[in-house]
Amino acid sequence: MLPSQALLPAAVFALAALQALASDTFIAAVYEHAVILPYPTQEPVSPGDALDLMNKNMDVLEGAIKEAAQQGAHIIVTPEDGIYGWRFTRESIYPYLEDIPDPVVNWIPCTDPSRFGPAPVQKRLSCMARNNSIYVVANFGDKKPCDHCDPSCPSDGHYQYNTDVVFDPDGKLVARYHKYNLFRSETQFNYPKEPEAVTFETPFGKFGIFTCFDILFYEPAVVLVSKMQVDTVLFPTAWMNVLPFLTAIEFHSAWAMGMGVNLLSANTHNTSMAMTGSGLFTPEGPAAYHYDSGTEEGRLLLAELSAHPRLSPTYPPAINWSLHATSIEKFPGGNDTFSGAVRKDIFTFSELRHKAGNYTVCQGDLCCHLVYQMSDKRKDEVYVLGAFDGLHGSLIKYHWQICTLLKCPSTNLSTCGQPTEMAQTKFEMFSLSGTFGTSYVFPEVLYSGVQLAPGEFEVLRDGCLKSKQGTSKPLVTATLFGRLYEKDLPHPLRTSL
């Protein structure tokens, strides 16, 4: 032990060393992985067969990690389900799981693999990080034994969790996160008893982590950003794209802008399940993104990001999301409206009948206001202004407020709200706002061919989403997604456990 008089100088030296390592920027990577899937079976395979499949996927991931490190990346995020895929029952996934300890144990699996029992996956991930001097983020399954003293212990005597892990450049386990908001098909996993707000410090900012469906809920997503003040969120996902509002790149970019943080989103790639769309998203928009529904290839993305985006001179100012719309003395229009479904959500729509106009539609407590001018009013394309204020989802319901300028798939108004990827109409300008009852609003513009519009729109401090100099490509949708977390219904599956 150091003498007491030496403690202060040692502490000062440690702080100085940390500051010397700190950086204003860092290079981040995400890898969209075309997962090698197991043969679907109701019966468990042998542990050896399970490891063989996981090693095939980790061979691919290791190649991406090496390439990212060679290009200077400090951290790489790989997808949810990226090591063993899906198509599991509770019983059949068990051979793929490992006991993942709490990171407080100070463990480097690469150099001490048997400390907590068999851990070949953790060892290999740890060695990937250590051998390439890079933070590695991966997703696989954690198993935890329990007994009759625990009234919620499953009948098979153990919990199973959808789990993210992070290994630092020395290979040490520095973060473990159990997914809190399981999607309805994830019956192979248990819900954690409490939501986890997992963070860790790096020389290039404070990081948080959660998984896929979690992004839509207050816990842990908003807690990490608003209460824990993370700079960057790590986001392994297996996102099934749903037009017109919930494509991966569209919503994840909007979320990063609305929450004011970096989001490192790594998606699985499977076109038969509409899974694609990864990116490095910032408060100012996407630094890099990838969307490919035509091939079965993986993709590595890298970009240099601000380590502390809130300190950036380009950091967006605070926004009053309802100020512009509520300041309009008299809302024009609103009488010539019709109902249309976006999946099962019933929107109130108003057709944009002219080349330029000033429209309003209302639903519930939400009124959406649009001023626009098209470059040309085509007879073969129809656009609408839409409003939705209500619960979204079938089994799991959560409250949206949405204002959208939306292209319909055809000139038949009954198709408005159905998915469409292509458009031909450009806009010389548009300005969209709404009387939102929440400060959590996510803005995005989607162009024809499922392309984002970085740098081509802005959100003013009064909550008005505006094009800067018109649209460079035909417009599919311009949308403001609002989330009223306090109006969400209880999660039926989680609360029943």
Order of alpha helices (4+ residues) and beta strands (2+ residues): alpha-beta-alpha-beta-alpha-beta-beta-beta-beta-beta-beta-alpha-beta-beta-beta-beta-alpha-beta-beta-beta-beta-beta-beta-beta-beta-beta-beta-beta-beta-alpha
